[in-house]
Amino acid sequence: MPHPFTGLYTDHYELTMAQGYYLSGRHEIPANFDYFFRKNPYGGGFVVFAGLQTMLEALSEYSFSDNDCSYLLSEGFNKKFVDHLRDFRFRGSIHSVREGEIVFPNEPILRVSGNIIETQLVETLILNILNFQSLIATKAARMRLAAGDKSLVDFGMRRAQGTGAVHASRAAMIGGFDGSSNAYSASKFNFSSSGTMAHSWVQSFNSELEAFRKFAGLYPKSTILLVDTYDTIKQGIPNAITVAKEMEKQGNRMTGIRLDSGDLAYMSKKARKILDSEGLEYVKIIVSNQLDEYLIKSLLEQGAPVDSFGVGTALVTGKGEGALDGVYKLTGVNNEPSMKLSDNISKTTLPGLKNIYRYINGDKLFYADGIELLEEDPPGIIYHPHHPEKNCTVKGYTRESLVKKVMEDGSPLVNEELADISTYASERLKQVPGETRRFENPHIYKVGAGNNLLNLRNKLRRQYESTSDS
């Protein structure tokens, strides 16, 4: 698959603004933008931050080819501006929380610094990558919470929105999945893909038993038989037992059976009982078919003896939430802090260069996050960003600084393996309080701003309002 992230991987209005900066002679002024989101997806209490490594690699290669420039000229862009883009590379710096971190609404997760053109042009690319992978990683994490220590495998490539499947599988691994059927993603991101058979394999033989025997003969170390092509209880499972017994005589063991239709709770219980009665306790039961976190949770609460879940559509499409509402807002220009005002107070942004401090209680669980200006001390009291009468003290708690530099002069400073990102996300998810992790009416995790940051915001608000009045 060709690399999609050329200079044209952006919205037209980003180019329009960039040309405006250039033609007005403002293209070299420094600027800072923050990436954050306003609402947790799925009605949940958290987000798993994903896509950082993908984004850094894309930015390090971001440029305008001759074909890109020819297209821009055909669209009426100024020749001097287009010539400027021929030598364009992103040379800015980026500060970010670590990929796999658990994050919450209104936190400045990522900061982009550079000249106004480069920081503006990359907005769409950044939002496209981070919003999607964070959405899918969060969905995957919810499924991991539901499944406990059961195996989770991504089956969703065929149902994904085009090549979004590539990064959906990557994000699924960050969120806690054990594997994927997506061979392309597995090769690209260095994890193992897996897969067995579809109904078409069984249908292509004269009998189900013949299909099972042939498959077991070809793959004796990884035999998983799909038992619901015709009649699961009367035919599929008995035929699987026959093959399993034949494999035992040859010194092999069947890995498992897969159920892909019907009442999965009933069928899995029935299958387990039949298999155990034949001395096949080691044969695992894998289920698939339109699974999501709620159905996984329901199956296990019903006592379904499932060993592994194959999840497709609900995972890779982020079913239940169309998109993560991540945004990219200007917070400083020409070395002065800046902010966006709005009649909707929730859309008023936090100005300036900032850090996030995480406060952890004596049980090593996350207690609250505080946001403060970069040059100021970490806050001892944090205030609700939009309702400062709501506040809490964070004195006496263990504190972590979350934001680090991850790119300098357009070159990535981090290059983590996917397995390490996934492990980190898993460890951090365990530190989220149970009331914040739950699916129903999750507790709203405390995120507040320090006093100095709020004072700056109020000062800028008064300046903007006085300017507009005059």
C-alpha positions in Angstrom: 0.0 0.0 0.0 1.6 3.4 -1.0 2.2 5.8 1.9 -0.9 8.1 2.0 0.6 10.9 3.9 1.8 13.4 1.3 1.4 17.2 1.6 -2.1 16.9 0.1 -3.3 14.8 3.0 -5.1 17.8 4.4 -8.2 19.9 4.0 -8.3 22.6 1.4 -8.9 25.4 3.9 -5.5 24.5 5.6 -3.8 25.3 2.3 -5.9 28.4 1.8 -4.8 29.7 5.2 -1.2 28.7 4.7 -1.1 30.6 1.4 -2.6 33.6 3.2 0.1 33.5 5.8 2.8 33.3 3.1 1.5 36.1 0.9 1.0 38.4 3.8 4.5 37.8 5.0 3.5 36.2 8.3 4.6 32.6 7.5 7.6 32.6 9.8 5.9 33.8 13.0 6.0 31.1 15.7 2.8 29.4 16.8 1.6 26.7 19.2 -1.4 24.4 18.9 -2.9 22.0 21.4 -4.6 18.7 20.6 -7.4 17.6 23.0 -10.8 16.1 23.0 -14.0 17.4 24.8 -16.0 14.2 25.5 -15.2 10.6 26.3 -16.6 8.2 23.6 -19.1 5.4 24.2 -20.5 7.1 27.3 -17.3 5.9 29.1 -14.9 7.4 31.6 -11.6 7.5 29.7 -9.7 7.4 26.4 -6.6 5.3 25.5 -4.3 7.7 23.6 -3.1 6.0 20.4 -1.6 6.9 17.0 1.4 8.9 18.2 4.1 6.8 16.6 2.1 6.7 13.3 1.7 10.5 13.4 5.4 11.1 14.1 6.5 8.9 11.2 4.0 10.7 8.9 5.2 14.1 9.9 8.8 13.2 9.4 8.0 12.3 5.8 5.4 15.1 5.1 6.2 16.9 1.9 4.8 18.1 -1.4 5.7 16.1 -4.5 5.8 17.5 -8.0 2.4 16.0 -8.7 1.1 17.6 -5.5 2.4 21.0 -6.6 1.0 20.6 -10.1 -2.4 19.9 -8.6 -2.3 23.0 -6.4 -1.4 25.1 -9.4 -4.3 23.7 -11.3 -6.6 24.7 -8.4 -5.5 28.3 -8.7 -2.9 28.5 -5.9 -0.2 31.2 -6.2 3.0 30.0 -8.0 5.3 31.6 -5.4 3.5 29.8 -2.6 3.5 26.5 -4.4 7.3 26.9 -5.1 7.7 27.5 -1.3 5.9 24.2 -0.7 8.3 22.3 -3.0 10.9 22.5 -0.3 8.5 22.2 2.6 9.3 19.9 5.5 7.8 19.9 8.9 10.6 21.3 11.2 8.6 21.9 14.3 8.7 20.3 17.7 6.0 18.2 19.5 5.4 17.6 23.1 3.0 14.8 24.0 1.9 12.3 26.6 3.2 8.8 26.0 1.3 6.7 23.6 -0.9 4.2 25.5 -1.5 6.7 28.2 -5.0 7.0 29.7 -6.3 10.5 29.1 -9.4 12.5 29.8 -11.4 15.4 28.3 -10.0 18.9 27.9 -6.4 17.9 28.6 -3.7 19.3 26.3 -2.5 15.8 25.3 -0.2 17.0 22.5 1.4 20.4 21.7 2.8 21.3 18.2 5.2 24.2 18.0 6.8 25.8 14.9 6.1 28.5 12.4 2.5 29.3 11.6 2.5 27.6 8.2 3.9 24.2 9.3 1.8 24.0 12.4 -1.4 24.9 10.4 -0.8 22.5 7.5 -0.4 19.4 9.7 -3.7 19.9 11.6 -5.8 17.6 9.5 -3.2 14.8 9.4 -2.8 15.0 13.2 -6.6 14.9 13.9 -7.2 12.1 11.4 -4.6 9.8 12.9 -5.0 10.5 16.6 -8.8 10.7 16.7 -9.2 7.4 14.8 -6.6 5.3 16.6 -7.6 6.6 20.0 -11.2 5.8 19.3 -10.4 2.2 18.4 -7.9 1.7 21.1 -10.5 2.8 23.6 -13.1 0.5 22.2 -10.6 -2.4 22.4 -9.8 -1.5 26.1 -13.5 -1.6 26.9 -13.6 -5.1 25.4 -10.5 -6.1 27.4 -12.2 -4.9 30.6 -15.3 -7.0 29.7 -13.2 -10.1 28.7 -10.9 -10.2 31.7 -8.1 -12.6 31.0 -9.9 -14.3 28.0 -8.3 -14.1 24.6 -9.4 -11.3 22.2 -8.7 -11.4 18.5 -9.4 -8.8 15.9 -11.5 -10.2 13.0 -12.6 -6.8 11.6 -10.6 -6.1 8.5 -13.3 -7.0 6.0 -15.8 -4.7 7.8 -13.5 -1.7 8.3 -13.8 1.5 6.4 -11.3 0.8 3.6 -7.6 1.0 4.5 -8.6 2.2 8.0 -8.3 -1.4 8.8 -4.5 -1.1 8.9 -4.4 1.3 11.8 -7.6 -0.1 13.4 -5.7 -3.4 14.0 -2.7 -1.5 15.4 -5.0 0.4 17.8 -6.7 -2.8 18.8 -3.4 -4.2 20.0 -2.7 -1.0 22.0 -6.1 -1.4 23.6 -5.4 -4.9 24.8 -6.2 -7.4 22.0 -4.0 -10.5 21.8 -3.9 -10.8 18.0 -5.5 -10.0 14.7 -6.5 -11.7 11.4 -5.1 -8.7 9.6 -1.9 -10.0 8.0 -0.9 -6.7 6.5 -1.0 -4.9 9.9 0.7 -7.8 11.6 3.7 -7.6 9.2 3.8 -3.8 9.3 3.6 -3.4 13.1 5.5 -6.6 14.1 2.9 -8.8 15.7 1.6 -12.3 14.7 -1.6 -12.7 12.7 -3.8 -15.8 13.0 -6.8 -17.4 11.3 -8.4 -20.8 10.6 -11.2 -21.5 8.3 -14.5 -20.1 7.0 -17.7 -21.9 6.1 -16.6 -22.0 2.5 -13.9 -24.4 3.4 -16.4 -26.8 4.8 -18.8 -26.3 2.0 -16.2 -27.0 -0.6 -15.9 -30.7 0.5 -18.4 -33.5 0.0 -18.9 -33.7 3.7 -18.2 -31.8 6.9 -16.2 -34.6 8.3 -14.0 -34.8 5.2 -13.4 -31.0 5.5 -12.4 -31.3 9.2 -10.1 -34.3 8.5 -8.3 -32.5 5.7 -7.8 -29.3 7.7 -6.5 -31.2 10.8 -4.1 -33.1 8.6 -2.7 -29.9 7.1 -2.6 -27.9 10.4 -2.2 -30.5 13.2 -0.6 -27.9 15.6 -3.3 -25.2 15.2 -6.5 -27.0 14.4 -9.6 -24.9 15.1 -12.8 -26.2 13.4 -15.8 -24.1 12.6 -18.7 -26.3 13.7 -21.8 -24.4 12.7 -21.9 -24.7 8.9 -24.8 -27.2 9.0 -26.0 -28.3 12.4 -23.8 -27.4 15.4 -25.1 -29.9 18.0 -26.1 -32.8 15.8 -23.3 -32.7 13.3 -20.6 -30.1 13.8 -19.5 -30.9 17.3 -19.8 -34.7 16.8 -17.6 -34.5 13.7 -15.1 -32.3 15.5 -14.9 -34.9 18.3 -14.3 -37.7 15.8 -11.4 -35.7 14.3 -10.0 -34.8 17.8 -9.9 -38.5 18.7 -8.1 -39.4 15.5 -5.6 -36.6 16.2 -4.9 -38.0 19.6 -4.0 -41.4 18.1 -1.5 -39.5 15.9 0.0 -37.8 18.9 -1.6 -34.4 18.3 -4.3 -32.3 20.1 -7.0 -30.2 18.5 -6.7 -26.6 19.5 -10.4 -25.6 19.6 -13.8 -25.2 17.9 -15.4 -22.0 16.8 -19.0 -21.0 17.1 -20.2 -18.2 14.8 -24.0 -18.2 15.1 -26.9 -18.9 17.3 -27.3 -18.4 21.0 -23.6 -18.3 21.9 -24.2 -18.7 25.7 -26.3 -21.8 25.2 -24.2 -23.2 22.4 -20.9 -22.8 24.3 -22.3 -24.4 27.4 -23.7 -27.3 25.4 -20.4 -27.7 23.5 -18.3 -27.6 26.6 -20.4 -30.3 28.2 -20.2 -32.6 25.2 -16.5 -32.1 24.7 -15.8 -32.7 28.4 -17.8 -35.9 28.4 -15.5 -37.2 25.6 -12.4 -36.4 27.6 -11.6 -33.3 25.5 -11.4 -30.7 28.2 -8.3 -29.2 26.5 -10.3 -28.2 23.4 -10.9 -24.5 23.6 -14.1 -22.7 22.6 -13.9 -19.6 20.4 -16.9 -17.5 19.6 -17.5 -14.8 17.1 -20.5 -13.0 15.4 -21.2 -9.3 16.0 -19.6 -9.2 19.5 -19.0 -6.0 21.4 -18.1 -5.2 25.0 -21.6 -5.5 26.2 -22.2 -8.9 24.6 -18.8 -10.2 25.9 -19.7 -9.1 29.4 -23.2 -10.7 29.1 -21.8 -14.0 27.9 -19.3 -14.2 30.8 -21.9 -13.2 33.3 -24.1 -16.0 32.1 -21.3 -18.4 32.7 -20.5 -19.1 29.0 -17.3 -21.3 29.0 -15.7 -19.2 26.3 -11.9 -19.2 26.0 -11.5 -16.6 23.2 -13.6 -13.9 21.5 -13.2 -13.0 17.8 -14.4 -9.4 17.4 -15.0 -7.7 14.1 -17.3 -4.9 13.1 -17.9 -3.3 16.5 -14.2 -3.0 17.1 -12.7 -1.6 13.9 -15.6 0.8 13.2 -15.7 2.0 16.8 -19.4 1.1 16.8 -21.5 3.2 19.1 -19.5 6.4 18.5 -18.9 7.9 15.0 -15.7 9.6 15.9 -13.6 11.0 18.8 -14.2 14.7 18.9 -10.5 15.7 19.2 -9.7 19.2 18.2 -6.6 21.3 17.4 -6.6 24.8 18.7 -4.2 27.7 18.6 -2.8 28.5 22.0 0.0 30.9 21.2 1.1 33.1 18.3 4.2 35.3 17.9 5.4 34.3 21.4 2.2 35.5 23.0 -0.5 33.2 24.5 -3.8 33.0 22.7 -7.2 31.5 23.3 -10.5 31.0 21.6 -13.6 32.6 23.2 -17.1 31.2 22.7 -20.6 31.8 23.9 -20.5 28.1 24.8 -18.2 28.1 27.8 -17.2 24.5 27.2 -15.6 25.6 23.9 -13.4 28.3 25.5 -9.8 27.1 25.3 -6.9 27.2 27.7 -4.1 29.5 26.5 -0.3 29.2 26.6 2.2 26.4 27.0 1.0 23.9 29.5 1.9 20.6 31.2 -0.3 17.9 32.7 0.3 16.6 36.2 -1.2 13.3 37.3 -1.9 12.8 41.0 -1.9 9.3 42.3 -3.3 8.1 45.7 -1.9 5.6 48.2 -3.4 2.7 46.4 -1.5 3.7 43.2 -4.7 4.7 41.5 -5.2 7.8 39.5 -6.8 10.5 41.6 -6.9 13.7 39.5 -5.1 15.5 36.7 -4.0 19.1 37.0 -3.1 21.4 34.1 -0.8 24.4 34.6 1.4 26.8 32.7 4.7 25.3 31.7 6.8 27.8 33.6 4.8 27.6 36.8 5.0 25.1 39.7 2.5 22.2 39.7 -0.8 23.2 41.2 -1.7 22.3 44.8 -5.4 23.0 44.2 -7.1 22.3 40.8 -10.2 24.1 39.6 -12.9 23.0 37.2 -11.9 24.7 33.9 -15.4 26.1 33.3 -16.9 26.1 36.9 -14.0 27.2 39.1 -16.2 27.1 42.2 -15.7 23.3 41.9 -12.2 22.6 43.1 -10.1 20.1 45.1 -6.8 19.9 46.8 -4.1 17.6 45.4 -1.5 18.2 48.1 0.0 15.1 49.6 -0.5 12.9 46.5 2.2 11.4 44.4 2.7 13.5 41.2 3.8 12.6 37.7 4.5 15.0 34.8 2.9 13.5 31.7 4.0 15.7 28.8 7.4 15.1 27.2 9.2 16.2 24.0 8.7 13.6 21.3 9.8 15.4 18.2 12.5 18.1 17.6 13.2 19.9 14.3 10.9 17.5 12.5 12.7 14.3 13.7 11.0 11.8 16.1 12.7 11.3 19.5 10.7 8.2 20.4 10.3 4.9 18.5 8.4 2.4 20.8 7.6 -1.1 19.8 3.9 -1.8 19.6 4.2 -4.5 22.3 5.7 -2.0 24.7 2.9 0.5 24.0 0.3 -2.1 24.6 1.9 -3.2 27.9 2.0 0.4 29.1 -1.6 0.9 28.2 -2.6 -2.2 30.1 -0.6 -1.2 33.2 -2.1 2.3 33.2 -5.6 1.1 32.7 -5.3 -0.9 35.9 -4.6 2.3 37.7 -7.9 3.9 36.6 -10.4 3.7 39.5 -13.1 1.1 39.1 -15.8 3.6 39.2 -14.2 5.4 36.2 -13.8 2.2 34.2 -17.3 1.0 34.6 -19.7 1.0 31.6 -22.8 2.3 33.3 -22.7 5.9 34.6 -18.9 6.1 35.0 -17.5 8.4 37.6 -16.2 11.7 36.0 -12.5 11.8 36.6 -11.3 15.0 38.0 -9.4 17.2 35.6 -8.7 20.8 36.7 -6.6 23.8 35.9 -4.1 25.6 38.2 -4.7 29.1 39.5 -2.1 30.7 37.3 -3.5 29.2 34.1 -7.0 30.4 35.0 -5.7 33.9 35.8 -4.1 34.1 32.4 -7.3 32.9 30.7 -9.3 35.5 32.6 -6.8 38.2 31.7 -6.9 37.4 28.0 -10.7 37.3 28.1 -10.8 40.8 29.5 -8.3 42.0 26.9 -10.3 40.4 24.0 -13.6 41.8 25.4 -12.2 45.3 25.8 -10.8 45.2 22.2 -14.2 44.1 20.8 -16.0 46.8 22.8 -13.8 49.6 21.3 
